[in-house]
Amino acid sequence: MSAPGRWFHPLDADPDASLLLFLLPHAGGGAAMFRDWLPLLPSDVAPRALTSPGRDARLAERPLQDWDALYGAVHDAVVAELDGRPYAVFGHCLGAHLAFRLATRLVAEGLPEPVLLGVSGWAPRGFFRATLADSVMPEADLLAHVRRLGSFPEEIQRDPALLARVLPALRADLRVAATFTDDGAEVTCPLVSYGGDADPLMVEPDAMTHWADRTSRYLGHTWLPGGHFFPEEHAAEIAPHFVQTLRAVHTRPTPQPSA
C-alpha cells in the first residue's frame, strides 16, 4: 500500500481536503492496517497512513531498530507533510507511542499541535512492555506471541518464506518499543482513547484510565470487543467515531468580511 522510500499512503494528500489524518500502525505493521478505514473517511479528511521501512511495499528496506531512529524518521516524514492545514493523528500500539510523543515534540518545536490525538492498544501504564530479549526471542517463541495476539493471518504463519519477510519488521519494532523511555510527558491537545476488552497486552484493567493524567483535554475512552487488533475488526465503528470527535473539537476560523 505504500511505495519504496515513501512513508505514506495514499502517496499524495488530497489537495482539496481541509484536514490531514496521520494513521500510525502497530508493531510490525504498515499502511495496510488501515485499508478498511480509507473508504470510511469523508472527502474533507485526507488520510496519511504510515509505512515504515521493512514492511508492505518497503520490504526491501532495512527496518529501523531503535526508538530514536524510528521516532526521528517518522517525525521528519510527518513534518514534511504539514502544509498549513489542520491535522489529527491516530496511532495503535507502537503507533500510539509514536503519535503521543510526536504531539509533544511538534508543540515543543513551535509547530501547530494536532487538532485531535487518538490512541489505542497502548497506555503509558498498565500495558505489556517489550524488552530487548523479546526482540531476539527464538522464532518458535515469537510465533507463539504472534498467535496469542492474532497479528498475522494463518496463511502467513504457515509459510516460511512469508514469515521470513515479515518477522524482521516485527523484531525491529519490538526493539524500538523496548528502547522507548516514558518521561511522564503530557500533551496539550484533545485526546481520545480506544481499547479492546480482551487485549492480552493490557496487564492492568485500569490501564487506559491513565491517559487522563497525560492531557487536560481528555475526551474519554471507548471499549470495543476484541483482542489487541480490534481496530482492524472494528474500522466501521472507530473511524466514524474518531471523525465525529474530530469535527466536535475542530473549529474553523470565522471568515472575515472582505474589504
Backbone hydrogen bonds in HBPLUS format (Angstrom, degrees):
<---DONOR---> <-ACCEPTOR-->    atom                        ^
c    i                          cat <-CA-CA->   ^        H-A-AA   ^      H-
h    n   atom  resd res      DA  || num        DHA   H-A  angle D-A-AA Bond
n    s   type  num  typ     dist DA aas  dist angle  dist       angle   num
A0006-ARG N   A0003-ALA O   2.78 MM   3  5.16 161.5  1.82 138.9 141.4     1
A0051-THR N   A0007-TRP O   2.76 MM  44  5.15 149.3  1.85 145.5 150.7     2
A0009-HIS N   A0049-ALA O   2.87 MM  40  5.05 141.6  2.02 132.8 145.2     3
A0049-ALA N   A0009-HIS O   2.80 MM  40  5.05 160.1  1.84 156.9 150.4     4
A0017-ALA N   A0014-ASP O   3.21 MM   3  5.58 158.7  2.26 111.1 117.2     5
A0018-SER N   A0044-ASP O   2.97 MM  26  5.23 127.6  2.25 116.2 126.3     6
A0019-LEU N   A0044-ASP O   3.04 MM  25  6.26 145.2  2.17 156.2 166.6     7
A0046-ALA N   A0019-LEU O   2.78 MM  27  6.09 174.3  1.79 162.0 161.7     8
A0020-LEU N   A0086-PRO O   3.04 MM  66  6.46 158.4  2.09 145.5 152.3     9
A0088-ALA N   A0020-LEU O   2.85 MM  68  6.32 149.2  1.95 151.9 161.0    10
A0021-LEU N   A0046-ALA O   2.90 MM  25  5.91 156.4  1.96 151.3 146.2    11
A0048-ARG N   A0021-LEU O   2.73 MM  27  5.80 145.0  1.85 161.0 152.0    12
A0022-PHE N   A0088-ALA O   2.93 MM  66  6.27 163.4  1.96 157.2 153.3    13
A0090-PHE N   A0022-PHE O   2.85 MM  68  6.24 161.3  1.89 167.4 173.8    14
A0023-LEU N   A0048-ARG O   3.08 MM  25  5.98 162.4  2.11 125.5 128.0    15
A0050-LEU N   A0023-LEU O   2.90 MM  27  6.05 170.8  1.91 171.3 169.1    16
A0024-LEU N   A0090-PHE O   2.85 MM  66  6.22 165.9  1.87 158.1 162.8    17
A0092-HIS N   A0024-LEU O   3.04 MM  68  6.44 156.0  2.10 164.1 169.4    18
A0029-GLY N   A0026-HIS O   2.96 MM   3  5.27 159.3  2.00 131.4 134.4    19
A0033-MET N   A0030-GLY O   3.07 MM   3  6.02 166.3  2.09 126.9 129.9    20
A0034-PHE N   A0031-ALA O   2.93 MM   3  5.75 154.3  2.00 125.2 130.6    21
A0035-ARG N   A0032-ALA O   3.14 MM   3  5.13 166.6  2.16 114.6 113.1    22
A0037-TRP N   A0034-PHE O   2.96 MM   3  5.06 142.4  2.10 103.1 114.9    23
A0038-LEU N   A0034-PHE O   3.32 MM   4  6.62 150.8  2.41 160.1 164.9    24
A0040-LEU N   A0037-TRP O   2.80 MM   3  5.29 142.8  1.94 117.2 129.4    25
A0041-LEU N   A0038-LEU O   3.30 MM   3  5.57 161.3  2.34 109.3 114.5    26
A0045-VAL N   A0042-PRO O   3.09 MM   3  5.69 166.5  2.11 122.3 124.5    27
A0054-GLY N   A0058-ARG O   2.79 MM   4  5.21 148.0  1.89 134.4 131.1    28
A0058-ARG N   A0055-ARG O   2.76 MM   3  5.10 152.4  1.84 139.1 138.7    29
A0061-GLU N   A0058-ARG O   3.02 MM   3  5.58 159.1  2.07 116.5 123.1    30
A0070-LEU N   A0066-ASP O   3.11 MM   4  6.38 173.1  2.11 166.5 167.2    31
A0071-TYR N   A0067-TRP O   2.77 MM   4  5.69 164.4  1.80 162.5 167.2    32
A0072-GLY N   A0068-ASP O   2.93 MM   4  5.71 155.7  1.99 134.5 142.1    33
A0073-ALA N   A0069-ALA O   3.04 MM   4  6.13 156.9  2.09 142.3 148.8    34
A0074-VAL N   A0070-LEU O   2.85 MM   4  6.04 167.8  1.86 160.8 163.7    35
A0075-HIS N   A0071-TYR O   2.90 MM   4  5.97 158.3  1.94 145.7 152.6    36
A0076-ASP N   A0072-GLY O   3.01 MM   4  6.22 162.4  2.04 145.9 150.0    37
A0077-ALA N   A0073-ALA O   2.96 MM   4  6.19 153.6  2.03 144.9 152.6    38
A0078-VAL N   A0074-VAL O   2.87 MM   4  6.09 159.2  1.92 154.7 159.6    39
A0079-VAL N   A0075-HIS O   2.91 MM   4  6.13 170.3  1.92 157.5 160.3    40
A0080-ALA N   A0076-ASP O   3.03 MM   4  6.14 152.8  2.10 142.0 149.1    41
A0081-GLU N   A0078-VAL O   2.88 MM   3  5.15 139.8  2.05 104.8 117.1    42
A0082-LEU N   A0078-VAL O   3.19 MM   4  6.56 131.4  2.44 146.8 160.2    43
A0082-LEU N   A0079-VAL O   3.19 MM   3  5.26 138.5  2.37  98.9 109.9    44
A0115-VAL N   A0087-TYR O   2.71 MM  28  5.82 167.3  1.73 163.5 166.3    45
A0089-VAL N   A0116-LEU O   3.06 MM  27  6.55 157.9  2.11 159.0 166.0    46
A0118-GLY N   A0089-VAL O   2.74 MM  29  6.11 163.7  1.77 157.3 162.0    47
A0091-GLY N   A0118-GLY O   2.90 MM  27  6.27 156.3  1.96 149.8 153.8    48
A0120-SER N   A0091-GLY O   3.01 MM  29  6.39 136.4  2.20 155.5 163.1    49
A0095-GLY N   A0092-HIS O   2.80 MM   3  4.62 136.1  2.00 136.1 123.9    50
A0093-CYS N   A0120-SER O   2.83 MM  27  6.29 157.5  1.88 150.1 155.6    51
A0096-ALA N   A0093-CYS O   2.86 MM   3  5.18 134.3  2.07 105.3 118.0    52
A0097-HIS N   A0093-CYS O   3.27 MM   4  6.80 150.5  2.36 148.7 156.3    53
A0098-LEU N   A0094-LEU O   3.01 MM   4  6.37 166.7  2.03 155.5 157.3    54
A0099-ALA N   A0095-GLY O   2.80 MM   4  5.93 160.2  1.84 144.0 150.3    55
A0100-PHE N   A0096-ALA O   3.00 MM   4  6.02 168.3  2.02 149.1 151.9    56
A0101-ARG N   A0097-HIS O   3.07 MM   4  6.33 170.5  2.08 156.3 158.9    57
A0102-LEU N   A0098-LEU O   2.82 MM   4  5.88 152.2  1.90 151.1 159.4    58
A0103-ALA N   A0099-ALA O   3.09 MM   4  6.28 156.4  2.15 145.7 151.0    59
A0104-THR N   A0100-PHE O   3.30 MM   4  6.68 154.4  2.37 145.3 151.3    60
A0105-ARG N   A0101-ARG O   2.98 MM   4  6.16 160.7  2.02 148.2 153.9    61
A0106-LEU N   A0102-LEU O   2.86 MM   4  5.95 169.8  1.87 159.2 161.4    62
A0107-VAL N   A0103-ALA O   3.42 MM   4  6.44 161.7  2.46 139.2 143.6    63
A0108-ALA N   A0104-THR O   3.12 MM   4  6.29 158.5  2.17 143.3 149.6    64
A0109-GLU N   A0105-ARG O   2.95 MM   4  6.20 136.7  2.14 145.4 157.2    65
A0111-LEU N   A0106-LEU O   2.91 MM   5  5.24 152.9  1.99 165.9 156.9    66
A0110-GLY N   A0107-VAL O   2.93 MM   3  5.10 160.8  1.97 110.0 115.1    67
A0117-LEU N   A0190-PRO O   2.99 MM  73  6.25 151.7  2.07 147.1 156.1    68
A0192-VAL N   A0117-LEU O   2.97 MM  75  6.43 156.1  2.03 160.9 168.3    69
A0119-VAL N   A0192-VAL O   3.06 MM  73  6.53 156.3  2.12 154.7 162.1    70
A0194-TYR N   A0119-VAL O   2.92 MM  75  6.35 141.7  2.07 151.0 160.7    71
A0203-VAL N   A0126-GLY O   2.87 MM  77  5.43 125.7  2.17 133.2 147.3    72
A0204-GLU N   A0126-GLY O   3.09 MM  78  4.68 138.4  2.27 143.1 133.6    73
A0128-PHE N   A0201-LEU O   2.71 MM  73  5.00 155.3  1.77 154.3 161.1    74
A0134-ASP N   A0131-THR O   3.04 MM   3  5.19 126.7  2.34  98.4 111.7    75
A0135-SER N   A0132-LEU O   3.13 MM   3  5.30 128.6  2.41  98.2 111.1    76
A0136-VAL N   A0133-ALA O   3.18 MM   3  5.44 151.0  2.27 104.7 113.1    77
A0137-MET N   A0134-ASP O   3.42 MM   3  5.18 172.6  2.43 102.9 103.3    78
A0141-ASP N   A0138-PRO O   2.98 MM   3  5.36 119.7  2.36 107.4 121.9    79
A0142-LEU N   A0138-PRO O   2.92 MM   4  6.23 158.5  1.96 156.0 163.2    80
A0143-LEU N   A0139-GLU O   2.82 MM   4  6.02 159.5  1.86 154.2 159.1    81
A0144-ALA N   A0140-ALA O   3.05 MM   4  6.25 147.2  2.16 137.1 146.0    82
A0145-HIS N   A0141-ASP O   2.97 MM   4  6.26 152.0  2.05 145.2 152.6    83
A0146-VAL N   A0142-LEU O   2.85 MM   4  6.16 154.7  1.92 147.3 154.9    84
A0147-ARG N   A0143-LEU O   2.83 MM   4  6.05 160.9  1.86 150.6 155.0    85
A0148-ARG N   A0144-ALA O   3.04 MM   4  6.21 151.4  2.12 141.5 149.1    86
A0149-LEU N   A0145-HIS O   3.17 MM   4  6.46 143.5  2.31 142.3 151.5    87
A0149-LEU N   A0146-VAL O   3.12 MM   3  5.22 124.9  2.44  96.2 110.1    88
A0150-GLY N   A0146-VAL O   2.75 MM   4  5.89 134.4  1.96 145.0 159.6    89
A0151-SER N   A0146-VAL O   3.31 MM   5  5.63 154.8  2.38 143.2 146.4    90
A0156-ILE N   A0153-PRO O   3.05 MM   3  5.52 135.2  2.25 110.0 121.2    91
A0157-GLN N   A0153-PRO O   3.16 MM   4  6.53 160.2  2.20 150.3 156.1    92
A0158-ARG N   A0154-GLU O   2.98 MM   4  6.18 141.4  2.14 150.9 159.9    93
A0159-ASP N   A0156-ILE O   3.12 MM   3  5.21 155.9  2.18 105.5 113.0    94
A0163-LEU N   A0159-ASP O   2.93 MM   4  6.19 164.8  1.96 161.1 166.2    95
A0164-ALA N   A0160-PRO O   2.93 MM   4  6.07 154.8  2.00 145.0 151.4    96
A0165-ARG N   A0162-LEU O   2.97 MM   3  5.15 138.2  2.15 100.0 112.5    97
A0166-VAL N   A0162-LEU O   3.11 MM   4  6.46 144.2  2.25 149.3 159.1    98
A0166-VAL N   A0163-LEU O   3.15 MM   3  5.24 122.6  2.50  97.1 111.1    99
A0167-LEU N   A0163-LEU O   2.90 MM   4  5.67 167.7  1.92 159.4 160.4   100
A0171-ARG N   A0167-LEU O   2.88 MM   4  6.14 165.9  1.90 164.1 167.5   101
A0172-ALA N   A0168-PRO O   2.91 MM   4  6.07 160.4  1.95 145.5 151.4   102
A0173-ASP N   A0169-ALA O   2.95 MM   4  6.14 156.2  2.01 145.5 151.7   103
A0174-LEU N   A0170-LEU O   2.91 MM   4  6.15 149.6  2.00 149.3 157.7   104
A0175-ARG N   A0171-ARG O   3.04 MM   4  6.33 153.0  2.12 147.0 154.1   105
A0176-VAL N   A0172-ALA O   2.89 MM   4  6.24 150.8  1.97 143.5 152.5   106
A0177-ALA N   A0173-ASP O   2.88 MM   4  6.10 165.2  1.90 149.7 152.4   107
A0178-ALA N   A0174-LEU O   2.95 MM   4  6.13 148.9  2.04 141.0 150.0   108
A0179-THR N   A0175-ARG O   3.05 MM   4  6.29 136.8  2.24 144.6 154.9   109
A0179-THR N   A0176-VAL O   3.13 MM   3  5.30 133.3  2.36  99.3 111.7   110
A0180-PHE N   A0177-ALA O   3.25 MM   3  5.24 163.8  2.28 103.0 107.2   111
A0187-VAL N   A0214-ARG O   2.83 MM  27  6.23 159.0  1.87 172.4 168.7   112
A0191-LEU N   A0217-ARG O   3.15 MM  26  6.35 153.8  2.23 139.2 140.8   113
A0219-LEU N   A0191-LEU O   2.78 MM  28  5.82 176.0  1.79 164.2 163.7   114
A0193-SER N   A0220-GLY O   3.09 MM  27  6.42 171.0  2.10 155.7 158.5   115
A0222-THR N   A0193-SER O   2.97 MM  29  6.42 145.0  2.10 138.0 148.0   116
A0195-GLY N   A0222-THR O   3.04 MM  27  6.46 148.4  2.14 158.1 159.2   117
A0224-LEU N   A0195-GLY O   2.88 MM  29  6.18 150.9  1.97 164.0 172.1   118
A0199-ASP N   A0196-GLY O   3.21 MM   3  5.18 154.9  2.28 119.0 114.2   119
A0197-ASP N   A0224-LEU O   2.89 MM  27  6.00 157.5  1.94 156.9 162.0   120
A0198-ALA N   A0226-GLY O   2.88 MM  28  5.40 153.5  1.95 158.7 151.1   121
A0202-MET N   A0199-ASP O   3.20 MM   3  5.65 164.2  2.22 113.6 118.5   122
A0207-ALA N   A0204-GLU O   3.03 MM   3  5.30 156.3  2.08 124.5 123.3   123
A0209-THR N   A0206-ASP O   3.01 MM   3  5.52 144.7  2.14 114.2 124.6   124
A0210-HIS N   A0207-ALA O   3.17 MM   3  5.92 162.5  2.20 119.0 123.8   125
A0211-TRP N   A0208-MET O   3.29 MM   3  5.96 169.1  2.30 115.2 118.5   126
A0212-ALA N   A0209-THR O   3.15 MM   3  5.93 156.7  2.20 118.6 123.7   127
A0213-ASP N   A0210-HIS O   3.09 MM   3  5.52 154.8  2.15 109.2 116.4   128
A0214-ARG N   A0211-TRP O   2.93 MM   3  5.21 161.8  1.96 112.8 118.9   129
A0230-PHE N   A0227-GLY O   3.32 MM   3  5.59 139.7  2.49 122.4 117.8   130
A0232-GLU N   A0229-PHE O   3.18 MM   3  5.87 141.4  2.33 117.9 126.0   131
A0233-GLU N   A0230-PHE O   3.01 MM   3  5.02 123.3  2.34  98.9 114.0   132
A0234-HIS N   A0230-PHE O   2.88 MM   4  5.97 138.3  2.06 153.7 166.1   133
A0237-GLU N   A0234-HIS O   3.02 MM   3  5.37 147.5  2.13 107.5 117.1   134
A0238-ILE N   A0234-HIS O   2.92 MM   4  6.15 174.0  1.92 166.4 167.7   135
A0239-ALA N   A0235-ALA O   3.04 MM   4  5.58 153.0  2.12 138.6 146.5   136
A0241-HIS N   A0237-GLU O   3.29 MM   4  6.27 152.8  2.37 138.0 145.9   137
A0242-PHE N   A0238-ILE O   2.78 MM   4  5.96 163.3  1.81 163.7 167.9   138
A0243-VAL N   A0239-ALA O   2.98 MM   4  6.20 163.4  2.01 153.0 157.7   139
A0244-GLN N   A0240-PRO O   2.84 MM   4  5.99 157.9  1.89 146.8 153.3   140
A0245-THR N   A0241-HIS O   2.93 MM   4  6.17 158.0  1.98 147.7 153.6   141
A0246-LEU N   A0242-PHE O   2.80 MM   4  6.04 153.1  1.87 146.7 155.3   142
A0247-ARG N   A0243-VAL O   2.87 MM   4  6.17 155.0  1.93 151.0 156.7   143
A0248-ALA N   A0244-GLN O   3.05 MM   4  6.31 145.9  2.17 140.9 150.4   144
A0249-VAL N   A0245-THR O   3.12 MM   4  6.43 142.6  2.27 147.9 156.5   145
A0250-HIS N   A0246-LEU O   2.95 MM   4  5.94 140.2  2.12 147.5 158.2   146
